[in-house]
Amino acid sequence: MTDLIYEGYFALFLIITLGIMLGNVKFKGFSLDLSAVVFVALIMGHYGIMVP
């Protein structure tokens, strides 16, 4: 499973999916919308997951 997360297409799919899911969460009328994808990509990049 850990090798699968470092595959390019799977990592890209995971970043976009988690970003959209996080963007749909509303907290007191505030949501990140599509900018959540950028935040998820930054967090995953911090942990060494890169898309070639």
PDB file of N, CA, C and O in Angstrom:
ATOM      1  N   MET A   1       0.824  -1.199   0.000  1.00  0.00           N
ATOM      2  CA  MET A   1       0.000   0.000   0.000  1.00  0.00           C
ATOM      3  C   MET A   1       0.863   1.255   0.000  1.00  0.00           C
ATOM      4  O   MET A   1       0.498   2.248  -0.629  1.00  0.00           O
ATOM      5  N   THR A   2       1.982   1.232   0.683  1.00  0.00           N
ATOM      6  CA  THR A   2       2.806   2.442   0.735  1.00  0.00           C
ATOM      7  C   THR A   2       3.436   2.738  -0.613  1.00  0.00           C
ATOM      8  O   THR A   2       3.691   3.902  -0.920  1.00  0.00           O
ATOM      9  N   ASP A   3       3.699   1.715  -1.435  1.00  0.00           N
ATOM     10  CA  ASP A   3       4.237   1.968  -2.770  1.00  0.00           C
ATOM     11  C   ASP A   3       3.174   2.566  -3.685  1.00  0.00           C
ATOM     12  O   ASP A   3       3.494   3.332  -4.594  1.00  0.00           O
ATOM     13  N   LEU A   4       1.926   2.223  -3.449  1.00  0.00           N
ATOM     14  CA  LEU A   4       0.844   2.729  -4.281  1.00  0.00           C
ATOM     15  C   LEU A   4       0.659   4.233  -4.112  1.00  0.00           C
ATOM     16  O   LEU A   4       0.326   4.922  -5.077  1.00  0.00           O
ATOM     17  N   ILE A   5       0.863   4.746  -2.925  1.00  0.00           N
ATOM     18  CA  ILE A   5       0.650   6.174  -2.680  1.00  0.00           C
ATOM     19  C   ILE A   5       1.701   7.026  -3.390  1.00  0.00           C
ATOM     20  O   ILE A   5       1.467   8.212  -3.624  1.00  0.00           O
ATOM     21  N   TYR A   6       2.843   6.455  -3.734  1.00  0.00           N
ATOM     22  CA  TYR A   6       3.893   7.198  -4.422  1.00  0.00           C
ATOM     23  C   TYR A   6       3.771   7.128  -5.945  1.00  0.00           C
ATOM     24  O   TYR A   6       4.583   7.722  -6.653  1.00  0.00           O
ATOM     25  N   GLU A   7       2.781   6.421  -6.450  1.00  0.00           N
ATOM     26  CA  GLU A   7       2.527   6.412  -7.891  1.00  0.00           C
ATOM     27  C   GLU A   7       1.909   7.747  -8.286  1.00  0.00           C
ATOM     28  O   GLU A   7       1.092   8.297  -7.547  1.00  0.00           O
ATOM     29  N   GLY A   8       2.290   8.262  -9.431  1.00  0.00           N
ATOM     30  CA  GLY A   8       1.890   9.597  -9.851  1.00  0.00           C
ATOM     31  C   GLY A   8       0.394   9.815  -9.962  1.00  0.00           C
ATOM     32  O   GLY A   8      -0.140  10.756  -9.376  1.00  0.00           O
ATOM     33  N   TYR A   9      -0.289   8.958 -10.707  1.00  0.00           N
ATOM     34  CA  TYR A   9      -1.722   9.158 -10.915  1.00  0.00           C
ATOM     35  C   TYR A   9      -2.519   8.937  -9.640  1.00  0.00           C
ATOM     36  O   TYR A   9      -3.489   9.649  -9.380  1.00  0.00           O
ATOM     37  N   PHE A  10      -2.120   7.965  -8.854  1.00  0.00           N
ATOM     38  CA  PHE A  10      -2.849   7.701  -7.611  1.00  0.00           C
ATOM     39  C   PHE A  10      -2.676   8.847  -6.629  1.00  0.00           C
ATOM     40  O   PHE A  10      -3.632   9.238  -5.959  1.00  0.00           O
ATOM     41  N   ALA A  11      -1.467   9.390  -6.535  1.00  0.00           N
ATOM     42  CA  ALA A  11      -1.231  10.517  -5.634  1.00  0.00           C
ATOM     43  C   ALA A  11      -2.030  11.733  -6.082  1.00  0.00           C
ATOM     44  O   ALA A  11      -2.598  12.438  -5.247  1.00  0.00           O
ATOM     45  N   LEU A  12      -2.083  11.989  -7.373  1.00  0.00           N
ATOM     46  CA  LEU A  12      -2.851  13.118  -7.896  1.00  0.00           C
ATOM     47  C   LEU A  12      -4.342  12.932  -7.624  1.00  0.00           C
ATOM     48  O   LEU A  12      -5.020  13.872  -7.209  1.00  0.00           O
ATOM     49  N   PHE A  13      -4.850  11.730  -7.855  1.00  0.00           N
ATOM     50  CA  PHE A  13      -6.251  11.431  -7.576  1.00  0.00           C
ATOM     51  C   PHE A  13      -6.560  11.601  -6.098  1.00  0.00           C
ATOM     52  O   PHE A  13      -7.606  12.143  -5.741  1.00  0.00           O
ATOM     53  N   LEU A  14      -5.660  11.143  -5.237  1.00  0.00           N
ATOM     54  CA  LEU A  14      -5.856  11.245  -3.796  1.00  0.00           C
ATOM     55  C   LEU A  14      -5.863  12.701  -3.338  1.00  0.00           C
ATOM     56  O   LEU A  14      -6.687  13.081  -2.507  1.00  0.00           O
ATOM     57  N   ILE A  15      -4.962  13.511  -3.864  1.00  0.00           N
ATOM     58  CA  ILE A  15      -4.898  14.927  -3.498  1.00  0.00           C
ATOM     59  C   ILE A  15      -6.172  15.649  -3.907  1.00  0.00           C
ATOM     60  O   ILE A  15      -6.738  16.407  -3.119  1.00  0.00           O
ATOM     61  N   ILE A  16      -6.625  15.419  -5.129  1.00  0.00           N
ATOM     62  CA  ILE A  16      -7.834  16.090  -5.611  1.00  0.00           C
ATOM     63  C   ILE A  16      -9.063  15.622  -4.840  1.00  0.00           C
ATOM     64  O   ILE A  16      -9.905  16.438  -4.465  1.00  0.00           O
ATOM     65  N   THR A  17      -9.173  14.322  -4.601  1.00  0.00           N
ATOM     66  CA  THR A  17     -10.333  13.787  -3.890  1.00  0.00           C
ATOM     67  C   THR A  17     -10.401  14.301  -2.463  1.00  0.00           C
ATOM     68  O   THR A  17     -11.457  14.753  -2.021  1.00  0.00           O
ATOM     69  N   LEU A  18      -9.292  14.241  -1.736  1.00  0.00           N
ATOM     70  CA  LEU A  18      -9.295  14.731  -0.362  1.00  0.00           C
ATOM     71  C   LEU A  18      -9.534  16.233  -0.306  1.00  0.00           C
ATOM     72  O   LEU A  18     -10.197  16.722   0.608  1.00  0.00           O
ATOM     73  N   GLY A  19      -8.999  16.967  -1.276  1.00  0.00           N
ATOM     74  CA  GLY A  19      -9.204  18.409  -1.316  1.00  0.00           C
ATOM     75  C   GLY A  19     -10.651  18.783  -1.544  1.00  0.00           C
ATOM     76  O   GLY A  19     -11.164  19.701  -0.903  1.00  0.00           O
ATOM     77  N   ILE A  20     -11.314  18.090  -2.445  1.00  0.00           N
ATOM     78  CA  ILE A  20     -12.722  18.378  -2.704  1.00  0.00           C
ATOM     79  C   ILE A  20     -13.580  17.991  -1.505  1.00  0.00           C
ATOM     80  O   ILE A  20     -14.521  18.704  -1.155  1.00  0.00           O
ATOM     81  N   MET A  21     -13.258  16.861  -0.873  1.00  0.00           N
ATOM     82  CA  MET A  21     -14.009  16.461   0.317  1.00  0.00           C
ATOM     83  C   MET A  21     -13.827  17.474   1.440  1.00  0.00           C
ATOM     84  O   MET A  21     -14.795  17.838   2.107  1.00  0.00           O
ATOM     85  N   LEU A  22     -12.605  17.931   1.653  1.00  0.00           N
ATOM     86  CA  LEU A  22     -12.341  18.916   2.692  1.00  0.00           C
ATOM     87  C   LEU A  22     -12.972  20.263   2.343  1.00  0.00           C
ATOM     88  O   LEU A  22     -13.423  20.986   3.231  1.00  0.00           O
ATOM     89  N   GLY A  23     -13.003  20.593   1.076  1.00  0.00           N
ATOM     90  CA  GLY A  23     -13.603  21.852   0.644  1.00  0.00           C
ATOM     91  C   GLY A  23     -15.100  21.908   0.814  1.00  0.00           C
ATOM     92  O   GLY A  23     -15.669  22.995   0.909  1.00  0.00           O
ATOM     93  N   ASN A  24     -15.752  20.762   0.855  1.00  0.00           N
ATOM     94  CA  ASN A  24     -17.202  20.726   1.040  1.00  0.00           C
ATOM     95  C   ASN A  24     -17.626  20.871   2.491  1.00  0.00           C
ATOM     96  O   ASN A  24     -18.805  21.089   2.768  1.00  0.00           O
ATOM     97  N   VAL A  25     -16.693  20.755   3.419  1.00  0.00           N
ATOM     98  CA  VAL A  25     -17.013  20.871   4.841  1.00  0.00           C
ATOM     99  C   VAL A  25     -17.195  22.344   5.185  1.00  0.00           C
ATOM    100  O   VAL A  25     -16.335  23.175   4.894  1.00  0.00           O
ATOM    101  N   LYS A  26     -18.327  22.651   5.808  1.00  0.00           N
ATOM    102  CA  LYS A  26     -18.595  24.028   6.234  1.00  0.00           C
ATOM    103  C   LYS A  26     -18.531  24.101   7.748  1.00  0.00           C
ATOM    104  O   LYS A  26     -19.069  23.246   8.452  1.00  0.00           O
ATOM    105  N   PHE A  27     -17.868  25.129   8.233  1.00  0.00           N
ATOM    106  CA  PHE A  27     -17.741  25.346   9.666  1.00  0.00           C
ATOM    107  C   PHE A  27     -18.152  26.779   9.954  1.00  0.00           C
ATOM    108  O   PHE A  27     -17.436  27.718   9.606  1.00  0.00           O
ATOM    109  N   LYS A  28     -19.296  26.947  10.584  1.00  0.00           N
ATOM    110  CA  LYS A  28     -19.855  28.264  10.905  1.00  0.00           C
ATOM    111  C   LYS A  28     -19.978  29.140   9.660  1.00  0.00           C
ATOM    112  O   LYS A  28     -19.664  30.329   9.705  1.00  0.00           O
ATOM    113  N   GLY A  29     -20.426  28.568   8.568  1.00  0.00           N
ATOM    114  CA  GLY A  29     -20.617  29.313   7.335  1.00  0.00           C
ATOM    115  C   GLY A  29     -19.355  29.538   6.531  1.00  0.00           C
ATOM    116  O   GLY A  29     -19.398  30.240   5.520  1.00  0.00           O
ATOM    117  N   PHE A  30     -18.239  28.974   6.936  1.00  0.00           N
ATOM    118  CA  PHE A  30     -16.958  29.144   6.255  1.00  0.00           C
ATOM    119  C   PHE A  30     -16.522  27.818   5.662  1.00  0.00           C
ATOM    120  O   PHE A  30     -16.563  26.786   6.332  1.00  0.00           O
ATOM    121  N   SER A  31     -16.105  27.844   4.406  1.00  0.00           N
ATOM    122  CA  SER A  31     -15.557  26.645   3.780  1.00  0.00           C
ATOM    123  C   SER A  31     -14.400  27.051   2.865  1.00  0.00           C
ATOM    124  O   SER A  31     -14.327  28.194   2.415  1.00  0.00           O
ATOM    125  N   LEU A  32     -13.516  26.121   2.601  1.00  0.00           N
ATOM    126  CA  LEU A  32     -12.344  26.402   1.776  1.00  0.00           C
ATOM    127  C   LEU A  32     -12.620  26.240   0.286  1.00  0.00           C
ATOM    128  O   LEU A  32     -11.846  26.722  -0.541  1.00  0.00           O
ATOM    129  N   ASP A  33     -13.694  25.579  -0.058  1.00  0.00           N
ATOM    130  CA  ASP A  33     -14.055  25.293  -1.445  1.00  0.00           C
ATOM    131  C   ASP A  33     -12.893  24.621  -2.178  1.00  0.00           C
ATOM    132  O   ASP A  33     -12.294  23.691  -1.638  1.00  0.00           O
ATOM    133  N   LEU A  34     -12.560  25.061  -3.382  1.00  0.00           N
ATOM    134  CA  LEU A  34     -11.523  24.394  -4.171  1.00  0.00           C
ATOM    135  C   LEU A  34     -10.106  24.729  -3.719  1.00  0.00           C
ATOM    136  O   LEU A  34      -9.160  24.045  -4.110  1.00  0.00           O
ATOM    137  N   SER A  35      -9.943  25.765  -2.906  1.00  0.00           N
ATOM    138  CA  SER A  35      -8.601  26.066  -2.404  1.00  0.00           C
ATOM    139  C   SER A  35      -8.117  25.001  -1.421  1.00  0.00           C
ATOM    140  O   SER A  35      -6.930  24.959  -1.096  1.00  0.00           O
ATOM    141  N   ALA A  36      -9.009  24.150  -0.949  1.00  0.00           N
ATOM    142  CA  ALA A  36      -8.619  23.053  -0.070  1.00  0.00           C
ATOM    143  C   ALA A  36      -7.714  22.068  -0.799  1.00  0.00           C
ATOM    144  O   ALA A  36      -6.900  21.398  -0.164  1.00  0.00           O
ATOM    145  N   VAL A  37      -7.841  21.969  -2.118  1.00  0.00           N
ATOM    146  CA  VAL A  37      -6.978  21.081  -2.907  1.00  0.00           C
ATOM    147  C   VAL A  37      -5.522  21.543  -2.777  1.00  0.00           C
ATOM    148  O   VAL A  37      -4.616  20.719  -2.655  1.00  0.00           O
ATOM    149  N   VAL A  38      -5.304  22.841  -2.804  1.00  0.00           N
ATOM    150  CA  VAL A  38      -3.949  23.374  -2.666  1.00  0.00           C
ATOM    151  C   VAL A  38      -3.389  23.064  -1.279  1.00  0.00           C
ATOM    152  O   VAL A  38      -2.224  22.690  -1.149  1.00  0.00           O
ATOM    153  N   PHE A  39      -4.207  23.217  -0.253  1.00  0.00           N
ATOM    154  CA  PHE A  39      -3.748  22.933   1.100  1.00  0.00           C
ATOM    155  C   PHE A  39      -3.423  21.452   1.290  1.00  0.00           C
ATOM    156  O   PHE A  39      -2.440  21.110   1.948  1.00  0.00           O
ATOM    157  N   VAL A  40      -4.238  20.586   0.722  1.00  0.00           N
ATOM    158  CA  VAL A  40      -3.962  19.143   0.801  1.00  0.00           C
ATOM    159  C   VAL A  40      -2.673  18.822   0.057  1.00  0.00           C
ATOM    160  O   VAL A  40      -1.876  18.014   0.533  1.00  0.00           O
ATOM    161  N   ALA A  41      -2.453  19.439  -1.104  1.00  0.00           N
ATOM    162  CA  ALA A  41      -1.221  19.206  -1.866  1.00  0.00           C
ATOM    163  C   ALA A  41      -0.007  19.682  -1.087  1.00  0.00           C
ATOM    164  O   ALA A  41       1.036  19.029  -1.110  1.00  0.00           O
ATOM    165  N   LEU A  42      -0.125  20.810  -0.398  1.00  0.00           N
ATOM    166  CA  LEU A  42       0.993  21.300   0.422  1.00  0.00           C
ATOM    167  C   LEU A  42       1.306  20.355   1.566  1.00  0.00           C
ATOM    168  O   LEU A  42       2.472  20.099   1.868  1.00  0.00           O
ATOM    169  N   ILE A  43       0.267  19.838   2.200  1.00  0.00           N
ATOM    170  CA  ILE A  43       0.465  18.914   3.322  1.00  0.00           C
ATOM    171  C   ILE A  43       1.090  17.607   2.836  1.00  0.00           C
ATOM    172  O   ILE A  43       2.006  17.086   3.472  1.00  0.00           O
ATOM    173  N   MET A  44       0.604  17.077   1.721  1.00  0.00           N
ATOM    174  CA  MET A  44       1.163  15.823   1.203  1.00  0.00           C
ATOM    175  C   MET A  44       2.585  16.027   0.690  1.00  0.00           C
ATOM    176  O   MET A  44       3.416  15.126   0.806  1.00  0.00           O
ATOM    177  N   GLY A  45       2.871  17.181   0.132  1.00  0.00           N
ATOM    178  CA  GLY A  45       4.228  17.479  -0.292  1.00  0.00           C
ATOM    179  C   GLY A  45       5.183  17.587   0.881  1.00  0.00           C
ATOM    180  O   GLY A  45       6.357  17.230   0.773  1.00  0.00           O
ATOM    181  N   HIS A  46       4.682  18.075   1.989  1.00  0.00           N
ATOM    182  CA  HIS A  46       5.503  18.157   3.196  1.00  0.00           C
ATOM    183  C   HIS A  46       5.937  16.764   3.658  1.00  0.00           C
ATOM    184  O   HIS A  46       7.046  16.590   4.164  1.00  0.00           O
ATOM    185  N   TYR A  47       5.075  15.795   3.486  1.00  0.00           N
ATOM    186  CA  TYR A  47       5.383  14.422   3.898  1.00  0.00           C
ATOM    187  C   TYR A  47       6.093  13.614   2.801  1.00  0.00           C
ATOM    188  O   TYR A  47       6.260  12.402   2.934  1.00  0.00           O
ATOM    189  N   GLY A  48       6.504  14.274   1.736  1.00  0.00           N
ATOM    190  CA  GLY A  48       7.346  13.613   0.726  1.00  0.00           C
ATOM    191  C   GLY A  48       6.610  12.966  -0.415  1.00  0.00           C
ATOM    192  O   GLY A  48       7.235  12.244  -1.192  1.00  0.00           O
ATOM    193  N   ILE A  49       5.338  13.177  -0.562  1.00  0.00           N
ATOM    194  CA  ILE A  49       4.581  12.605  -1.670  1.00  0.00           C
ATOM    195  C   ILE A  49       4.618  13.615  -2.812  1.00  0.00           C
ATOM    196  O   ILE A  49       4.096  14.724  -2.694  1.00  0.00           O
ATOM    197  N   MET A  50       5.246  13.214  -3.924  1.00  0.00           N
ATOM    198  CA  MET A  50       5.403  14.114  -5.058  1.00  0.00           C
ATOM    199  C   MET A  50       4.811  13.490  -6.313  1.00  0.00           C
ATOM    200  O   MET A  50       4.847  12.273  -6.497  1.00  0.00           O
ATOM    201  N   VAL A  51       4.269  14.338  -7.164  1.00  0.00           N
ATOM    202  CA  VAL A  51       3.728  13.892  -8.449  1.00  0.00           C
ATOM    203  C   VAL A  51       4.747  14.285  -9.513  1.00  0.00           C
ATOM    204  O   VAL A  51       5.042  15.469  -9.674  1.00  0.00           O
ATOM    205  N   PRO A  52       5.293  13.305 -10.245  1.00  0.00           N
ATOM    206  CA  PRO A  52       6.316  13.645 -11.237  1.00  0.00           C
ATOM    207  C   PRO A  52       5.750  14.416 -12.424  1.00  0.00           C
ATOM    208  O   PRO A  52       6.492  14.771 -13.340  1.00  0.00           O
TER     209      PRO A  52
END
